[in-house]
Amino acid sequence: MSELARAPKRAKGGRLLSALLPGLPQLLAGRWGTGWMALIVWAGSLWIVTTRFGRMGSLAAGAWDERLAVATLVAGLAAAWVWSWRDVRRRDQPEQIGVSQWDLAVRAFSKNRTAVAGLIVIVVLYLIALLTPLIAPYDPTFQGDLLTERLVGLSAAHPLGTDHFARDVLSRLLYGARISLAIGFIAVGISVTIGTLLGAIAGYLGGIVDGLIMRFVDMVISFPRLVLLITVIALFEPSIFIITAVLGLTLWPGTARLVRAEVLSLREREFVQAAKALGYSKRRIILRHLIPNALAPVIVAATLGIGNTIVLEAGLSFLGLGVQPPTPSWGTMVSDGRDYLLGAWWLSTFPGFAIVFTVLSFNLVGDGLRDALDPRLRT
């Protein structure tokens, strides 16, 4: 009886903590990944509101990316609070008997501390990219006095120094994150969509359709990717749209092969045979039965692919074939600082570290997802 009497008090206390400081109840319960993520999002958003409140009014009526930054800030505050409160409320209720495979994968992933740390870094990076108009101290193209502010080292006015055009490196680094992260995410999204659809169609239909699709896959893979990218970009004026489209349309063959192999195994399972017996169309079987059951390896490949795409985009920008100046990207910043490595080391060092830590975080998350989604490794 005493335990039943104390249970509502614990629930009420947990909800009160989640209302005052989202993420704290999860930290107290030992759930470090979700707790720190909610706490960082809440505390960071609150800090931006208190320090940039005067700027929010003007940005709310500005360009689309500025309005998106304000909307992201409000959504971050609300999402962290609502998620923490609902999570405490859900865990206070009786636990369900059945547990799905996705729930088991989430639990296994949460036990991998390096993967959780990588996920936190990725979430923070994308939030920073979305909130850049609010937190960047200067406009990325603003040039200071070339006589007094050119190649100035780390200081209070410029925490990461200035470049050879007296532009603030921190502001360009933040705005460059939007370019690199957006290109990586969208390009991988395009490639995963194309590869998943073609791989599922080839694996399920088989025969001549499978042969034609896989020979096309072999033809695309046979082209040297870097040479193909350089050729296509050289034929058109380099832009964010062209780079994203080219990367997305050349990275899908690996996903197609992966999905085809999964579908070849799944199409002989009982649930697919039952769908055929019920008279379901081939499109419904592929979209609603085969693809959802083949998503686990696709998710892992997509996570690892984003890191590879960021490196590839940085390499193109370093060669001058990526995003054109004065639009900042991490690869362009590394290229701009290669002539000043001895006297102004900060020009290439900080964007180089940003690329390394971002790609490392995606690789850690990909490894964690691979272990969590594979039942043999999970057990």
Helices and strands as residue ranges (DSSP letters): H 2-20, H 24-28, H 32-51, H 53-60, H 64-92, H 101-110, H 113-130, H 132-135, H 169-205, H 207-222, H 225-235, H 240-250, H 253-266, H 270-277, H 282-285, I 286-290, H 291-293, H 295-318, H 330-336, G 338-340, H 346-373, H 375-378
